[in-house]
Amino acid sequence: MALLDDIATFLVAKVTTASYGSQGLVAGVNLFVGRMPAEAPNAAVVVQQYEGKNSGFTMGNGITALDYPRVQISVRGEREDYPGAYAWANTIRNVLGGFVVPDATYFPHVARIELMGIPNPIGYDDVERPRFSMNFQFTTNNTNGVPTT
């Protein structure tokens, strides 16, 4: 989960109060890793990993040189606020997708962040909160920041 934690730390630092609602992203308040809480808050973001692309290997020794994890960031907006939720999702997409890597502070193990489309509307939940998802492919070193010993 090192990559997901790095993304969450980055988003907290870079997505500010001007983005949506009365505050920026705050881990455990409106930014979550792995699971979106069903109850509150209305406006929330979750960072999840899903199946990535095959690893890249070095010349014949069977040691992974590069991994290609894929990450989905889902945004849930305030009730019936489709334009606001879309704008928030697009801000997150642009902030993450436009960041230059590698960066020792936020993404020391990432060589590339590739956008995989625009915010995708995935409908409303049971209390009429609009939802969007965005997908990213990362190119990371073989450990992705996870200690190997």
LUMROPA-454975 format. One line per 5 residues: number of its first residue (from 1); their letters; for each residue x, y, z of N, C-alpha, C. Coordinates in Angstrom, 3 decimals. Example, Ala and Ser with C-alpha at 12.3 -4.5 7.8 and 13.67 -1.06 7.14 Angstrom:
1> as> 13.190:-5.690:7.800:12.300:-4.500:7.800:13.200:-3.300:7.800; 12.850:-2.250:7.080:13.670:-1.060:7.140:12.900:0.030:7.870
! end
This chain:
1> malld> 0.818:-1.199:0.000:0.000:0.000:0.000:0.858:1.258:0.000; 2.156:1.125:-0.156:3.016:2.302:-0.124:2.613:3.323:-1.185; 2.298:2.862:-2.389:1.913:3.786:-3.452:0.619:4.509:-3.098; -0.371:3.792:-2.594:-1.638:4.430:-2.231:-1.440:5.460:-1.132; -0.601:5.136:-0.163:-0.301:6.096:0.899:0.417:7.321:0.349
6> diatf> 1.339:7.112:-0.600:2.027:8.239:-1.239:1.034:9.134:-1.981; 0.090:8.533:-2.677:-0.917:9.309:-3.403:-1.776:10.102:-2.427; -2.202:9.474:-1.344:-3.021:10.171:-0.351:-2.264:11.340:0.249; -1.009:11.142:0.605:-0.190:12.231:1.153:-0.067:13.371:0.158; 0.158:13.026:-1.100:0.276:14.022:-2.156:-1.018:14.821:-2.312
11> lvakv> -2.151:14.124:-2.368:-3.425:14.809:-2.564:-3.761:15.732:-1.398; -3.465:15.319:-0.178:-3.690:16.184:0.986:-2.886:17.473:0.840; -1.657:17.362:0.371:-0.787:18.534:0.237:-1.163:19.430:-0.936; -1.689:18.851:-2.008:-1.849:19.615:-3.242:-3.281:20.030:-3.584; -4.295:19.360:-3.058:-5.679:19.719:-3.371:-6.185:20.586:-2.220
16> ttasy> -6.355:21.857:-2.499:-6.594:22.843:-1.448:-8.065:23.166:-1.263; -8.345:24.066:-0.328:-9.716:24.446:0.005:-10.462:25.040:-1.175; -9.753:25.583:-2.125:-10.419:26.184:-3.281:-11.058:25.126:-4.182; -10.770:23.862:-3.938:-11.221:22.812:-4.843:-12.700:22.466:-4.716; -13.174:22.224:-3.475:-14.563:21.788:-3.312:-14.892:21.788:-1.832
21> gsqgl> -16.021:22.336:-1.491:-16.438:22.335:-0.099:-15.650:23.332:0.728; -15.753:23.197:2.029:-15.150:24.173:2.920:-13.715:23.859:3.308; -13.227:22.693:2.954:-11.857:22.341:3.307:-11.210:21.570:2.170; -9.888:21.470:2.219:-9.179:20.644:1.257:-9.336:19.183:1.632; -8.526:18.353:1.038:-8.578:16.927:1.373:-7.853:16.675:2.687
26> vagvn> -8.483:15.912:3.559:-7.926:15.565:4.863:-8.041:14.050:5.026; -6.909:13.386:5.218:-6.906:11.927:5.370:-7.784:11.505:6.540; -8.651:10.533:6.287:-9.537:10.014:7.310:-10.784:10.843:7.551; -10.855:12.024:6.925:-12.032:12.886:7.060:-12.834:12.874:5.767; -12.174:13.218:4.651:-12.835:13.153:3.352:-11.955:12.504:2.282
31> lfvgr> -10.826:11.955:2.694:-9.926:11.210:1.808:-9.630:9.869:2.465; -9.889:8.791:1.705:-9.764:7.454:2.261:-8.946:6.583:1.317; -8.247:5.601:1.892:-7.469:4.648:1.119:-8.160:3.295:1.227; -8.537:2.731:0.067:-9.073:1.383:0.023:-10.582:1.256:0.046; -11.277:2.116:0.798:-12.726:1.965:0.928:-13.383:3.311:1.175
36> mpaea> -14.473:3.549:0.478:-15.276:4.757:0.677:-16.337:4.463:1.726; -16.378:5.219:2.821:-17.433:4.978:3.804:-18.797:5.335:3.224; -19.783:4.525:3.510:-21.122:4.731:2.954:-21.826:5.922:3.581; -21.575:6.176:4.839:-22.348:7.162:5.568:-21.920:8.608:5.305; -20.805:9.037:5.795:-20.410:10.435:5.690:-18.919:10.494:5.459
41> pnaav> -18.418:11.554:4.957:-19.117:12.760:4.523:-19.702:12.578:3.128; -20.547:13.507:2.724:-21.092:13.443:1.368:-19.961:13.560:0.351; -19.200:14.638:0.440:-18.094:14.872:-0.488:-16.859:14.130:0.025; -16.427:13.130:-0.729:-15.300:12.311:-0.286:-14.561:11.730:-1.483; -13.326:11.309:-1.231:-12.458:10.724:-2.257:-11.871:9.436:-1.706
46> vvqqy> -11.776:8.418:-2.558:-11.114:7.176:-2.169:-10.074:6.813:-3.224; -8.938:6.319:-2.750:-7.839:5.877:-3.611:-7.742:4.361:-3.477; -7.847:3.656:-4.617:-7.794:2.198:-4.623:-6.877:1.717:-5.735; -6.282:0.566:-5.527:-5.458:-0.045:-6.557:-6.239:-1.160:-7.222; -5.999:-1.382:-8.509:-6.611:-2.507:-9.213:-5.568:-3.152:-10.095
51> egkns> -5.967:-4.167:-10.840:-5.003:-4.946:-11.611:-4.178:-4.072:-12.539; -2.878:-4.243:-12.466:-1.965:-3.483:-13.311:-1.506:-4.280:-14.513; -0.641:-3.670:-15.267:-0.051:-4.272:-16.450:1.091:-5.195:-16.030; 1.479:-6.126:-16.902:2.607:-7.015:-16.613:3.855:-6.220:-16.275; 4.673:-6.791:-15.396:5.936:-6.167:-15.007:6.932:-6.202:-16.159
56> gftmg> 7.877:-5.283:-16.119:8.991:-5.276:-17.068:10.187:-5.918:-16.399; 10.902:-6.764:-17.115:12.015:-7.501:-16.534:13.331:-7.026:-17.129; 14.410:-7.227:-16.356:15.735:-6.918:-16.862:16.165:-8.034:-17.803; 17.307:-7.910:-18.377:17.769:-8.829:-19.401:18.011:-10.244:-18.896; 16.976:-11.064:-18.881:17.127:-12.480:-18.663:17.347:-12.974:-17.249
61> ngita> 17.433:-12.101:-16.261:17.703:-12.642:-14.932:16.443:-12.854:-14.101; 15.271:-12.544:-14.629:14.024:-12.799:-13.933:13.708:-11.832:-12.809; 14.488:-10.792:-12.679:14.232:-9.800:-11.630:13.413:-8.660:-12.228; 12.310:-8.364:-11.574:11.448:-7.293:-12.051:12.186:-5.965:-11.972; 12.192:-5.239:-13.055:12.815:-3.920:-13.072:11.768:-2.828:-12.893
66> ldypr> 10.627:-2.978:-13.552:9.563:-1.978:-13.482:8.220:-2.651:-13.248; 7.402:-2.008:-12.436:6.030:-2.445:-12.249:5.101:-1.363:-12.767; 3.884:-1.752:-13.123:2.904:-0.834:-13.699:1.571:-0.925:-12.941; 1.567:-0.526:-11.663:0.310:-0.586:-10.921:-0.692:0.429:-11.457; -1.949:0.076:-11.363:-3.018:0.989:-11.771:-3.810:1.391:-10.538
71> vqisv> -4.203:2.629:-10.538:-4.902:3.206:-9.399:-6.183:3.853:-9.888; -7.242:3.657:-9.119:-8.500:4.338:-9.403:-8.788:5.286:-8.246; -9.114:6.507:-8.594:-9.525:7.498:-7.604:-10.990:7.795:-7.877; -11.812:7.569:-6.859:-13.250:7.817:-6.977:-13.615:9.038:-6.148; -14.483:9.844:-6.713:-14.946:11.072:-6.064:-16.458:10.971:-5.890
76> rgere> -16.916:11.311:-4.699:-18.344:11.397:-4.427:-18.636:12.831:-4.011; -19.620:13.453:-4.648:-19.924:14.856:-4.394:-21.079:15.062:-3.432; -21.368:16.318:-3.196:-22.534:16.683:-2.393:-23.796:16.258:-3.138; -24.870:16.079:-2.413:-26.130:15.632:-3.015:-26.525:16.515:-4.189; -26.792:15.858:-5.303:-27.275:16.486:-6.531:-26.407:17.629:-7.035
81> dypga> -25.111:17.564:-6.765:-24.172:18.584:-7.247:-23.235:17.967:-8.283; -23.789:17.584:-9.412:-23.006:16.980:-10.493:-21.881:17.906:-10.969; -22.178:19.200:-11.270:-21.095:20.069:-11.758:-19.965:20.249:-10.746; -20.303:20.405:-9.481:-19.276:20.582:-8.459:-18.431:19.341:-8.275; -19.071:18.179:-8.267:-18.337:16.921:-8.114:-17.436:16.669:-9.316
86> yawan> -17.940:16.969:-10.516:-17.114:16.794:-11.716:-15.898:17.727:-11.670; -16.119:18.970:-11.279:-15.016:19.933:-11.199:-13.966:19.467:-10.191; -14.419:18.926:-9.061:-13.493:18.428:-8.041:-12.689:17.256:-8.583; -13.366:16.319:-9.246:-12.680:15.178:-9.847:-11.662:15.641:-10.884; -12.033:16.610:-11.690:-11.129:17.105:-12.721:-9.918:17.805:-12.103
91> tirnv> -10.124:18.522:-11.006:-9.003:19.154:-10.305:-8.022:18.095:-9.816; -8.544:17.048:-9.183:-7.686:15.966:-8.687:-6.934:15.313:-9.843; -7.624:15.074:-10.933:-7.007:14.474:-12.126:-5.865:15.334:-12.644; -6.107:16.638:-12.749:-5.085:17.530:-13.291:-3.896:17.685:-12.355; -4.161:17.749:-11.054:-3.079:17.893:-10.082:-2.187:16.655:-10.093
96> lggfv> -2.786:15.477:-10.066:-1.992:14.245:-10.047:-1.369:13.966:-11.410; -2.140:14.106:-12.462:-1.642:13.795:-13.796:-0.608:14.771:-14.309; -0.600:15.975:-13.784:0.353:16.980:-14.238:1.611:17.072:-13.405; 1.724:16.214:-12.394:2.878:16.284:-11.498:4.093:15.630:-12.141; 5.241:16.290:-12.013:6.482:15.788:-12.607:7.152:14.831:-11.620
101> vpdat> 7.410:13.617:-12.056:8.067:12.599:-11.236:9.376:12.188:-11.891; 10.292:11.566:-11.165:10.238:11.248:-9.748:10.430:12.496:-8.893; 9.899:12.438:-7.686:9.985:13.536:-6.739:10.288:12.936:-5.374; 11.373:13.362:-4.745:11.816:12.762:-3.486:10.799:12.928:-2.363; 9.992:13.983:-2.404:9.031:14.226:-1.335:7.802:13.355:-1.457
106> yfphv> 7.226:13.253:-2.643:5.939:12.572:-2.789:6.015:11.222:-3.495; 6.786:11.118:-4.551:6.806:9.881:-5.336:8.237:9.472:-5.679; 9.026:9.073:-4.687:10.427:8.737:-4.962:10.603:7.467:-5.788; 9.587:6.603:-5.849:9.704:5.327:-6.564:8.893:5.309:-7.860; 8.397:6.473:-8.269:7.546:6.561:-9.456:8.309:7.257:-10.574
111> ariel> 8.347:6.618:-11.746:9.013:7.208:-12.910:8.019:7.916:-13.829; 6.725:7.519:-13.752:5.733:8.109:-14.642:4.340:7.937:-14.069; 3.510:8.949:-14.269:2.085:8.867:-13.939:1.334:9.119:-15.238; 0.575:8.126:-15.666:-0.157:8.240:-16.930:-1.652:8.316:-16.675; -2.278:9.372:-17.186:-3.729:9.492:-17.121:-4.348:8.476:-18.063
116> mgipn> -5.464:7.913:-17.633:-6.155:6.947:-18.484:-7.574:7.437:-18.740; -7.686:8.665:-19.218:-8.990:9.218:-19.546:-9.397:10.356:-18.619; -10.594:10.842:-18.861:-11.143:11.938:-18.080:-12.012:11.364:-16.955; -12.454:12.200:-16.003:-13.347:11.680:-14.973:-14.583:11.024:-15.595; -14.821:9.798:-15.179:-15.902:8.989:-15.722:-17.095:9.018:-14.766
121> pigyd> -18.255:9.504:-15.217:-19.422:9.472:-14.326:-19.880:8.038:-14.113; -20.038:7.650:-12.848:-20.482:6.283:-12.544:-21.831:6.299:-11.821; -22.591:7.357:-12.032:-23.941:7.427:-11.503:-24.020:8.057:-10.129; -25.188:7.931:-9.559:-25.467:8.472:-8.235:-25.605:7.326:-7.255; -25.283:7.569:-5.998:-25.511:6.539:-4.991:-26.960:6.606:-4.512
126> dverp> -27.289:5.863:-3.472:-28.682:5.755:-3.032:-29.253:7.017:-2.393; -28.408:8.009:-2.113:-28.921:9.281:-1.584:-28.591:10.443:-2.525; -28.471:10.125:-3.810:-28.327:11.116:-4.881:-27.023:11.916:-4.842; -25.950:11.267:-4.410:-24.626:11.898:-4.467:-23.953:11.439:-5.761; -23.535:12.379:-6.634:-22.885:11.989:-7.888:-21.514:11.386:-7.617
131> rfsmn> -21.143:10.411:-8.469:-19.867:9.732:-8.316:-19.116:9.724:-9.647; -17.807:9.874:-9.542:-16.916:9.844:-10.695:-15.717:8.973:-10.359; -15.134:8.362:-11.392:-13.894:7.618:-11.199:-12.879:8.070:-12.238; -11.622:7.989:-11.833:-10.505:8.314:-12.726:-9.458:7.234:-12.563; -8.852:6.834:-13.647:-7.843:5.786:-13.615:-6.488:6.338:-14.027
136> fqftt> -5.467:5.816:-13.358:-4.089:6.216:-13.611:-3.231:4.962:-13.661; -2.224:4.984:-14.519:-1.223:3.923:-14.518:0.093:4.537:-14.085; 0.731:3.907:-13.122:2.017:4.370:-12.613:3.109:3.452:-13.133; 4.267:4.006:-13.377:5.456:3.221:-13.657:6.344:3.381:-12.437; 6.620:2.261:-11.746:7.388:2.318:-10.506:8.568:1.366:-10.575
141> nntng> 9.510:1.563:-9.630:10.595:0.585:-9.548:10.045:-0.712:-8.986; 10.842:-1.732:-8.911:10.326:-3.060:-8.575:9.819:-3.187:-7.149; 10.202:-2.321:-6.226:9.721:-2.464:-4.859:8.561:-1.539:-4.557; 8.334:-0.529:-5.382:7.254:0.427:-5.174:7.328:1.036:-3.781; 8.537:1.145:-3.238:8.713:1.749:-1.935:8.513:0.817:-0.759
146> vptt> 8.149:-0.434:-1.032:7.935:-1.390:0.047:9.287:-2.018:0.416; 9.670:-1.990:1.691:10.951:-2.606:2.074:11.013:-4.076:1.683; 12.156:-4.529:1.216:12.300:-5.901:0.748:12.918:-6.805:1.810; 13.326:-6.259:2.941:13.915:-7.104:3.992:13.110:-7.025:5.255
! end
